[in-house]
Amino acid sequence: MKIIRKLSGFTTNSSASSEWIPPETDPADAIEGQEQSTEEVPPDSGTTQSTTVQPDQLKTPFQLPAWGKPLLSIGIVVILITGLFFLERIIRKVWKKIKGKGHEK
Amino acid sequence: MKSNTALLPLIVRKEDFGGILFDPADATFLELDHEALDLVSAFLKNTGLTLNKKEMEFIKTIKKNITYDRKRDVKYITTGAGFSRDYDFTVFSAPTLADFQITNRCFLNCSHCYASSSPDGKHASMDDIDLVLSGISEYGVCQIAIGGGEPLLHPHIEEVLRLCHEKGIVPNLSTNGMHLTEKMLLILKKYCGAIAISLENTGEKLAMWRRVGFDHVKETILKLKSFSIPTVVQVTLSADNVHDLDDIVAFCLDSPHLYGVIFLAFKPAGRGKGFSSPLSTLDAIQVSKGLEAAFHKLSDKIRVGYDCCLAPAIAGYKGKSFVSKKYLEGCSACRSSIGISPDLDVIPCTFLPDYVLGNLKQNSLKEIWNGEPAGKFRDLLKQNSEKKERCSTCNLKNSCLGGCPVMDLVDCCYR
């Protein structure tokens, strides 16, 4: 089950029934014999879950864009490192204070 | 006021490979396999469906690609068996596009006019236009390119465009821009998908092609822009102007509001015979390089296209296509498009007025599309790439089809 090809755009000329080259076509991968898949459906996850729906019930939930996942992972790592850095500073300060109080005694 | 194309019905049409889903709102054209077509048809029929996860995901993808509204009408077309078993290339079961010359009248008398239009040219009658539009609508044609002559000279142009909508067809139109009154601009905005204007060169060099002059073309583009009408610049390339491609590209880049720029191969047809030489008379590598450079400069900012006659130049450079093979389209005549003259002669394309496949006053479009003359033209397409030695070793031959089967328009440099 797939979209074989997607074309888009009003056509003003008979010799150009599919005249518009999609803007997302990257000239870099436009090499001989190489096929691009525009909108292939993800492979079957094996689930047998079935739902009865009416067309207007199919609201698209919020989905991360393709670049979202790696960006999110990098963000988490950065936050973790920064957090550890500050935690180390706090512990050091507290330790100093405790040590200082011990000295006064 | 926005164009009403979003109100036109979606078209679902069965094909050998599965089928097509066409959305007139922005002319999105999806080719689907059998399973996908069955699912989409059932979904659009608005019945309670039992969908698994995979099917739900697919329907979401479809909804992202079209302007979906559950109240929107859908036209289901089954035209009969296609022709895939007879050819190595795609032949649709019916045209997806018809180019209809509604008049032969034009006051410009351009020396290169392939339609040989003149000030005393004839208009197609409203009865004939109704016959054409009814026929192509029943047969599931998605878009119509209205041309001429100058179509805005047709006394019933508004009625023609309104009728297109009534029949559920998106009309697009080519004009010389001489008759764009405010009233006309409002009509075009209301009904048309896109409007095309020709530009073969910039500055004073344009005078060789059309006497209206460069300033008129610029004014026309601005007029269309001021009414937010999607505007396509059509650039016909011959041996005389391909060297000025950089100037034409620079002009288009200065007009980023354009809907698109399409490059067309010059055809020595009609009055164009002897006017200029086709690109095939030039070095094929230089032509391919020029087109590739134009594509790369424009494609980031503006939609770019090439007519199918230019396919060998797109496919040929170093044996590689600079666009994805998936979007490389050879001659579309009798495969996905058809031309119709003001006398209702059906022709493979409007550049071949003498190659008559039939007449819509005598036969239906279905009879003509499935008839012997159309079949012979397809055989010509098949033989075209078979008879050329260099095509035999090229794996793009079923996309490129070796160029125009009738005229020598552009060469490829694949060796």
Interface residues (C-beta under 8 A of the other chain):
Chain A: M1 K2 I3 I4 R5 K6 L7 S8 G9 F10 T11 T12 N13 S14 S15 A16 S17 S18 E19 W20 I21 P22 P23 T25 P27 D29 A30 I31 E32 G33 Q34 E35 Q36 T38 E39 V41 P42 D44 S45 T47 T48 Q49 S50 T51 T52 V53 Q54 P55 D56 L58 T60
Chain B: F17 G18 D26 A27 T28 F29 L30 E31 L32 D33 E35 A36 L39 F43 L44 N46 G48 L49 T50 L51 N52 K53 K54 E55 M56 E57 F58 I59 K60 T61 I62 K63 K64 N65 Y68 R70 P95 T96 L97 A98 D99 Q143 A145 V170 N172 L173 S174 C192 G193 A194 I195 A196 P230 V232 Q234 Y259 G260 I262 L264 F295 H296 S299 R303 V304 G305 Y306 D307 C308 C309 G319 K320 S321 F322 V323 S324 K325 K326 Y327 E329 C331 S332 A333 S336 S337 I338 G339 C349 T350 F351 N395 L396
